[in-house]
Amino acid sequence: MTELDPYEVGRSSDRAFWADAVADAIEARDPDEPIVIKGGVSPSGVPHLGHVNEIMRGYFVAAVLRERGHEVRQVFTSDDRDRLRKLPRRLADLDGNVVGLGEVDAGALGRNLGKPYTDIPDPFGCCDSYGAHFTEILRQDAERLDVPIEFVSNTDRYESGEFDDAIEHVLANQDRAREVLGQYQAKVDEDYVPFQAQCSECGHLTEEITDVDLEAGEIEYVCADVEAGEETIEGCGHEGTASLREGKLPWRFEWPAQWDVLGVDFEPFGKDHAEGSWPSGVDIARNVFDIEPPVPMVYEWFTLDGEALSSSSGNIVTVEEVLELLEPEVLRYFFLKDPTTARDFSIEDLDQLVDEFDRFERLYFGEIETGDDRAGELATQEGELAARAYPMLVGEVQPERIRIPYTFAAVLGMTDDADLREEIARREGHIPEDAPEWAVENALARVERAREWARRTDNEFNYELKRESIPSVEFDAATTSALEDVADVVEEGGNGEEVQAEIYEAADRHGVAVADLFAAGYRLFFDLEEGPKLGPFLAKLDRAFVVDRLRQER
């Protein structure tokens, strides 16, 4: 079978969409149906955008294969038999509320270091275990993004006996297992046994195996200390006997065992695995389990505002948080992009991502003309991708859809008046006169998301228009006269730049400091000393209201 480079799968030059190239590689192996696509993660803490990356890469490949008429099963393993190695800095309840470690019983968590995630109580008390809790959040994230996926618990597989054959095979061929893994890990010596037993006294997983009796199905162990990064998790010293189902395979063997048990045909993974677990996994699959590894694909990691996403360090953003700021189809678009390119997810610059999506959508509907220059060539290439993949981003392709520009939606969010929001959006040409009601409703739904973005980042759109009543202010005669001059320009239909220019000119005519006149305007409309660029903002509001407010009449 042709050896596949995980860095090259998905890079076909004659395919506009990387998922088509991956599907080609899968089909080339003529797999049995259903085709199985897998991802997986240890539920060590709050699932973040990086974890969903693996789900979404699999989703797009599954969608392509289904289009081609294949039956597909997308599964995601919760590696919940793994041990808790260190305490995360942040946790989250099922409602998406992220809390610090100090807001739960951290002492109880600390006492469970070294135990499998499924043997640790849920710190929020709502699920069967710590592992079940964070797996459930990830399942909800997939549901929020409308990904049909089956979650598989490793613990359940071990306890049901589905891993029995794999465990017996590895332990019956220990010499071969040691020989293969020893090429990748220096710690593997003649005493190494590829099994971790769970101590019957303290519940820790121990790696010190003293004897294996496959006929009896028993493994003798000593509960020894375990190195976890720079820390040591102390064992209790108990000497005991465990069955094959009272423990687990080490990760380097467990991963190929999953491929075998689940019949995996394709699995995407991060570059950390590509440089570590994947090469040993391929070797173990072929030379220990006698199976072929699945089609691989490496994806680059995301960063969050320039820093690595990490559940343990607390630098995270959850899917639920992101969907408070943008539509699901925009987030799906983020994952649609080339998986081999590292990207930063910037909350502060989220408007740029939304603008990219809106452009991608317009390309699909042929609403953007492309030229013959380099920019036109790039737009043509992007249009080919849009033509192929855009329908996978939306539940239904709707030519009559309306997208209000994100930053303009943030401006509309400065008022709570829903009718005014629509009036301004129509006046500025963002809602056509003949737009269907459903399209208008969907378009205006972006306003609340953009408003939440402004609040979260505290950017130039984070202001609240005081529309109901005039703030309690008093101005001198010169300032009052200058404001009336600005009102006259607004009343005459001046545009945003004309109103902005008049503020400067009125200040000069009446001997008022420009900064003081702007501050007066901000006090009248926001009851603050600063705000957005005033002229363009006032020009977007209903004219009668602005004129009356500048004249301090309402």
C-alpha positions in Angstrom: 0.0 0.0 0.0 1.3 3.5 -0.9 2.9 5.3 2.0 1.0 8.6 2.7 2.8 11.6 4.0 0.4 13.2 6.5 1.7 16.6 5.6 0.8 16.1 2.0 -2.6 14.6 2.2 -5.2 17.2 1.3 -2.7 19.3 -0.7 -3.7 18.2 -4.2 -3.1 21.0 -6.7 -6.0 20.1 -8.9 -8.6 20.3 -6.2 -10.1 23.6 -5.1 -11.1 22.1 -1.8 -8.7 20.2 0.5 -11.4 17.9 1.7 -11.9 16.6 -1.9 -8.2 15.7 -2.0 -8.5 13.8 1.3 -11.6 12.0 0.0 -9.6 11.0 -3.1 -6.9 9.4 -0.9 -9.6 7.5 1.1 -11.3 6.2 -2.0 -8.0 5.1 -3.4 -7.9 2.4 -0.7 -11.4 1.1 -1.6 -12.6 1.0 2.0 -15.5 -1.0 3.3 -18.7 0.8 4.1 -19.4 2.7 6.3 -16.2 4.7 5.9 -15.0 5.6 9.5 -13.6 9.0 10.2 -12.2 9.5 13.7 -10.9 12.2 16.0 -10.2 12.1 19.7 -9.1 14.0 22.7 -8.4 13.5 26.4 -11.2 15.4 28.4 -8.6 17.1 30.6 -10.4 20.4 30.9 -12.6 22.9 29.1 -13.0 22.0 25.4 -11.9 24.9 23.3 -11.7 25.9 19.6 -8.6 23.8 19.0 -10.5 20.6 20.0 -13.3 21.4 17.6 -10.8 21.8 14.8 -10.4 18.1 14.7 -14.1 17.5 14.6 -14.6 20.1 11.8 -11.8 18.7 9.6 -13.4 15.3 9.8 -16.8 16.8 9.2 -15.9 18.4 5.8 -14.3 15.1 4.6 -17.4 13.2 5.7 -19.6 15.7 3.9 -17.6 15.2 0.7 -17.8 11.4 0.9 -21.5 11.5 1.6 -21.9 13.7 -1.5 -20.1 10.9 -3.5 -22.7 8.4 -2.3 -20.7 6.8 0.6 -22.1 5.8 4.0 -19.9 7.5 6.6 -19.6 7.1 10.3 -17.8 10.0 12.0 -16.7 9.1 15.5 -14.8 11.0 18.2 -13.1 9.1 21.0 -13.1 10.6 24.5 -9.8 9.2 25.8 -11.3 9.3 29.3 -9.4 6.4 30.7 -6.3 8.6 30.7 -5.1 9.9 34.0 -5.5 13.4 35.3 -1.9 14.7 35.1 -2.3 18.3 36.4 -5.0 20.7 37.5 -6.4 23.0 34.8 -6.6 26.7 35.7 -10.2 27.1 34.4 -13.2 24.9 34.2 -16.7 25.4 32.7 -20.2 24.2 33.6 -22.6 22.8 31.0 -24.2 26.3 30.6 -20.8 27.6 29.3 -19.9 29.6 32.4 -16.1 29.5 32.6 -14.8 29.7 36.2 -11.4 29.7 37.9 -10.1 26.7 39.8 -10.8 28.5 43.0 -14.5 28.5 42.3 -14.7 24.7 42.6 -13.4 22.2 45.1 -9.8 22.3 43.9 -8.7 20.2 46.8 -10.9 17.4 45.7 -9.5 17.5 42.2 -6.0 17.6 43.5 -6.6 14.4 45.5 -7.6 12.7 42.3 -4.4 13.3 40.3 -3.3 10.1 38.7 -6.8 8.6 38.4 -8.7 8.1 35.1 -11.0 11.0 34.2 -14.0 8.8 34.5 -13.2 7.9 38.1 -13.0 11.5 39.2 -16.3 13.2 40.5 -17.7 15.9 38.3 -16.7 19.2 40.0 -20.1 20.6 39.1 -22.1 17.6 40.2 -24.1 17.3 37.0 -22.5 14.4 35.1 -21.3 11.0 36.1 -17.6 12.0 36.2 -15.1 14.7 35.4 -14.5 13.0 32.0 -18.2 12.7 31.2 -18.6 16.4 32.0 -16.1 17.8 29.6 -17.0 15.2 26.9 -20.6 16.4 27.2 -19.5 20.0 26.5 -17.7 18.9 23.4 -20.7 16.9 22.3 -22.8 20.1 22.7 -20.3 22.1 20.7 -20.6 19.6 17.8 -24.4 19.9 18.0 -24.1 23.7 18.0 -22.2 23.5 14.7 -24.7 20.9 13.3 -22.1 18.1 13.0 -23.5 14.6 13.1 -20.9 12.7 15.1 -20.8 9.8 17.5 -18.9 10.1 20.7 -17.1 7.0 22.0 -15.9 6.6 25.5 -12.6 4.7 25.9 -13.6 3.7 29.4 -16.8 2.1 28.1 -14.8 0.2 25.5 -12.3 -1.1 28.0 -15.0 -2.1 30.5 -17.2 -3.8 27.9 -14.2 -5.9 26.7 -13.9 -4.4 23.2 -10.2 -3.8 23.8 -9.6 -7.3 25.3 -8.3 -8.8 22.1 -6.0 -5.8 21.5 -4.6 -6.0 25.0 -4.1 -9.7 24.9 -2.4 -9.4 21.5 0.1 -6.8 22.7 0.8 -8.6 26.0 1.3 -11.9 24.1 3.8 -10.2 21.9 5.6 -8.0 24.4 9.1 -8.6 23.0 7.9 -7.4 19.6 6.0 -4.5 21.2 9.1 -3.4 23.1 11.3 -3.7 20.0 9.1 -1.5 18.0 8.3 1.2 20.6 11.9 1.2 21.7 12.9 2.8 18.4 10.8 5.9 19.5 11.0 6.0 23.3 14.3 5.7 25.2 12.5 4.7 28.5 11.5 1.3 26.9 13.7 -1.4 28.4 13.6 -5.1 28.9 11.3 -4.7 32.0 8.8 -2.5 30.1 5.3 -3.9 29.9 2.8 -2.1 27.6 -0.1 -1.9 30.1 -1.2 0.5 32.9 -3.0 -1.2 35.7 -5.5 0.7 38.0 -4.6 0.3 41.6 -7.4 -1.2 43.6 -6.4 0.8 46.7 -6.0 4.4 45.5 -7.3 4.3 42.0 -4.2 5.5 40.3 -2.9 4.1 37.0 0.5 2.6 37.6 3.1 1.6 35.0 5.0 -0.8 37.2 3.8 -4.2 36.0 5.5 -7.2 37.7 3.8 -10.2 36.1 1.4 -11.0 33.3 -0.7 -14.2 33.3 -2.8 -14.2 30.1 -4.3 -17.6 30.7 -5.8 -16.3 33.9 -6.3 -12.8 32.5 -4.5 -11.3 35.4 -1.8 -8.6 35.7 0.2 -8.1 38.9 1.4 -4.6 39.7 3.0 -2.2 42.2 1.4 1.2 42.6 4.5 3.3 41.9 5.2 7.0 41.4 4.5 8.4 37.9 6.2 11.4 36.3 3.7 13.9 34.9 5.7 16.6 33.2 7.9 18.3 35.8 5.8 16.9 38.6 5.6 13.5 40.3 2.3 11.8 41.1 3.0 9.6 44.1 1.8 6.0 44.1 0.5 4.3 47.3 2.9 1.3 47.0 0.1 -1.2 47.0 0.9 -4.6 45.4 -2.1 -6.1 43.7 -3.7 -7.9 40.8 -5.8 -6.4 38.0 -7.8 -7.9 35.2 -7.3 -6.9 31.6 -10.3 -4.5 32.0 -8.9 -2.8 35.1 -6.4 -0.7 33.3 -5.5 0.5 29.8 -2.9 0.4 27.0 -0.3 3.2 26.9 -1.2 5.8 24.4 1.3 4.7 21.8 -0.5 1.3 21.7 -4.0 2.5 22.4 -4.1 4.7 19.3 -3.5 1.9 16.9 -5.8 -0.3 18.9 -8.6 2.3 18.4 -8.0 2.1 14.6 -8.3 -1.6 14.8 -11.4 -1.8 17.1 -13.3 1.0 15.3 -12.1 0.2 11.8 -10.8 3.7 11.2 -10.2 4.8 7.6 -9.2 8.5 8.1 -8.0 10.5 11.1 -6.8 14.1 11.1 -4.4 15.2 13.9 -2.3 18.0 15.1 1.4 18.4 14.2 2.4 17.3 17.7 1.2 13.8 16.8 2.7 14.0 13.4 6.2 14.4 14.9 5.6 11.8 17.7 2.8 9.4 18.0 2.0 9.0 14.3 5.4 7.5 13.2 5.3 5.0 16.1 1.6 4.4 15.5 2.2 3.4 11.9 5.0 1.1 13.0 3.0 -0.5 15.8 -0.1 -0.9 13.6 1.8 -2.8 10.9 4.4 -4.7 13.0 2.4 -5.4 16.2 -1.3 -5.4 15.2 -0.7 -6.4 11.6 -3.2 -3.7 10.3 -2.8 -0.8 8.0 -3.0 2.7 9.6 -5.8 5.0 8.4 -5.3 7.8 5.9 -3.7 10.6 7.9 -3.8 14.4 7.6 -1.9 16.9 9.7 -3.6 20.2 10.6 -1.9 23.3 12.0 -2.8 24.6 15.4 -4.8 27.8 16.0 -3.7 30.5 18.4 -5.9 32.8 20.4 -5.0 36.4 20.1 -1.4 35.3 19.4 -1.1 32.8 22.3 -1.4 29.0 22.2 -4.8 27.6 23.1 -4.5 25.5 26.2 -7.1 24.1 28.6 -4.5 23.5 31.3 -3.1 27.1 31.2 -6.6 28.6 30.8 -6.0 30.4 27.5 -9.2 29.3 25.8 -12.3 30.4 24.0 -15.2 28.0 23.8 -17.5 27.4 20.9 -20.4 28.7 23.0 -18.6 32.0 23.6 -17.7 32.4 20.0 -21.3 31.8 18.9 -22.4 34.7 21.1 -20.3 36.9 18.7 -20.9 35.4 15.2 -23.1 33.1 13.3 -22.4 29.3 13.2 -21.8 29.5 9.4 -19.0 32.1 10.0 -17.3 29.8 12.5 -17.6 26.8 10.1 -16.0 29.0 7.5 -13.0 29.5 9.8 -12.5 25.7 9.8 -13.1 25.4 6.1 -9.8 27.1 5.3 -6.5 25.4 4.4 -5.8 23.1 7.4 -2.0 23.2 6.7 -1.8 27.0 7.5 -1.5 28.2 11.0 -4.1 30.8 12.0 -4.8 33.1 14.8 -8.3 33.5 16.1 -8.5 37.1 17.2 -11.5 38.2 19.2 -10.4 41.8 18.8 -10.3 41.4 15.0 -13.4 39.3 14.6 -14.9 41.8 12.2 -12.3 40.8 9.7 -13.3 37.2 9.8 -16.9 38.1 9.3 -16.0 40.4 6.4 -14.1 37.5 4.9 -17.1 35.2 5.2 -19.4 37.8 3.7 -17.1 38.1 0.7 -16.9 34.4 0.4 -20.7 34.2 0.3 -20.9 37.0 -2.3 -18.4 35.1 -4.5 -20.6 32.0 -4.3 -23.6 34.0 -5.5 -21.6 35.7 -8.3 -22.0 39.2 -6.7 -18.3 40.1 -7.0 -16.6 40.7 -10.3 -13.1 39.4 -10.8 -10.5 41.1 -13.0 -7.5 39.9 -14.9 -4.9 41.2 -12.5 -3.3 39.2 -9.6 -6.1 40.2 -7.2 -8.6 39.0 -9.8 -6.8 35.6 -10.1 -6.9 35.2 -6.3 -10.6 36.1 -6.3 -11.2 33.5 -9.1 -9.5 30.8 -7.0 -11.5 31.8 -4.0 -14.6 31.7 -6.1 -13.9 28.2 -7.1 -13.6 27.2 -3.5 -16.8 29.0 -2.7 -18.7 27.3 -5.5 -17.5 23.9 -4.2 -17.7 24.4 -0.4 -20.1 27.2 0.5 -23.2 25.0 0.7 -21.5 22.9 3.4 -21.4 26.1 5.6 -25.1 26.9 5.6 -28.2 24.8 6.4 -29.9 26.0 3.2 -28.5 28.1 0.3 -30.6 31.3 0.2 -30.0 33.8 -2.5 -32.2 36.4 -0.8 -30.2 36.3 2.4 -29.0 39.7 3.7 -25.7 40.4 5.5 -25.3 43.6 7.4 -21.6 44.5 7.7 -20.4 43.5 11.1 -19.0 46.9 12.2 -22.2 48.6 11.0 -24.2 46.0 13.0 -22.1 47.1 16.0 -23.1 50.7 15.4 -26.7 49.6 15.3 -26.1 47.9 18.6 -25.6 51.2 20.3 -29.4 51.5 20.5 -31.9 49.0 21.9 -34.7 50.3 19.6 -35.3 47.4 17.2 -37.4 49.6 14.9 -34.7 52.2 14.7 -32.0 49.6 13.9 -34.1 48.4 11.0 -34.8 52.0 9.9 -31.1 52.9 9.9 -30.1 49.8 8.1 -32.7 50.4 5.4 -31.7 54.0 5.0 -28.1 53.1 4.6 -29.0 50.6 1.9 -28.2 47.4 3.8 -31.8 46.1 3.6 -33.5 46.2 0.2 -37.1 47.5 0.1 -38.4 44.2 -1.2 -36.5 42.0 1.2 -38.5 39.1 2.7 -39.3 39.3 6.3 -37.3 36.2 7.3 -34.2 37.7 5.6 -34.6 41.0 7.5 -35.0 39.2 10.8 -31.9 37.0 10.1 -29.9 40.1 9.1 -30.8 42.1 12.2 -29.9 39.1 14.4 -26.2 39.9 13.7 -26.7 43.2 15.6 -26.8 41.5 19.1 -23.7 39.5 18.2 -21.8 42.5 17.1 -22.9 44.4 20.2 -21.6 41.6 22.4 -18.3 41.7 20.5 -18.1 45.5 21.2 -18.7 44.9 24.9 -16.3 42.0 25.2 -13.4 43.9 23.4 -14.5 47.3 24.7 -13.7 48.8 21.3 -14.9 52.0 19.6 -18.4 50.6 19.2 -19.0 49.9 22.9 -21.4 52.8 23.5 -25.0 53.0 24.4 -27.2 55.6 22.7 -29.3 57.5 25.3 -32.4 57.8 23.2 -35.2 57.9 25.8 -34.2 61.1 27.5 -31.6 63.9 27.3 -28.7 63.4 29.8 -28.5 66.0 32.5 -26.1 68.5 30.9 -25.5 72.3 30.8 -23.5 74.1 28.1 -22.4 77.7 27.8 -24.0 80.0 25.1 -21.1 79.5 22.6 -21.3 75.7 22.8 -25.1 75.7 22.5 -24.9 77.9 19.4 -22.2 75.6 17.8 -24.4 72.6 18.4 -27.3 74.4 16.8 -25.2 75.0 13.7 -24.4 71.3 13.5 -28.1 70.6 13.8 -28.8 72.8 10.8 -26.4 70.8 8.7 -28.0 67.5 9.8 -31.5 69.0 9.1 -30.3 69.9 5.6 -29.4 66.3 4.9 -25.6 66.5 5.3 -23.8 63.2 5.1 -21.4 61.9 7.7 -18.3 63.6 6.5 -20.2 66.9 6.1 -21.5 66.7 9.6 -18.0 65.9 10.9 -16.5 68.9 9.0 -19.2 71.2 10.4 -18.3 70.2 14.0 -14.8 71.6 13.3 -16.1 74.7 11.5 -18.8 75.5 14.1 -16.3 75.2 16.9 -14.0 77.7 15.1 -16.8 80.1 14.4 -18.0 80.2 18.0 -14.6 80.1 19.7 -15.2 76.7 21.2 -12.3 74.2 21.6 -12.9 71.3 19.1 -12.4 68.7 21.8 -15.0 70.4 23.9 -17.6 70.5 21.2 -17.1 66.8 20.5 -17.3 66.1 24.2 -20.6 68.1 24.3 -22.0 65.9 21.4 -20.9 62.7 23.2 -22.6 63.9 26.4 -25.8 64.6 24.6 -26.0 61.2 22.9 -24.0 58.8 25.2 -23.7 60.7 28.5 -19.9 60.2 28.1 -16.9 62.3 27.3 -15.9 60.2 24.3 -17.4 58.0 21.7 -17.3 56.9 18.0 -16.5 59.2 15.1 -19.4 61.6 15.7 -20.3 63.0 12.3 -20.8 59.6 10.5 -22.5 58.2 13.5 -25.1 61.0 13.7 -25.7 60.8 10.0 -26.8 57.1 10.4 -29.5 58.0 13.0 -33.0 59.3 12.2 -32.6 62.9 11.3 -35.4 64.4 13.3 -34.1 62.8 16.5 -30.5 64.1 16.0 -31.7 67.6 15.2 -33.9 67.8 18.3 -31.2 66.3 20.5 -28.5 68.8 19.2 -31.0 71.6 20.0 -31.6 69.9 23.4 -35.4 69.6 22.7 -35.7 65.9 23.3 
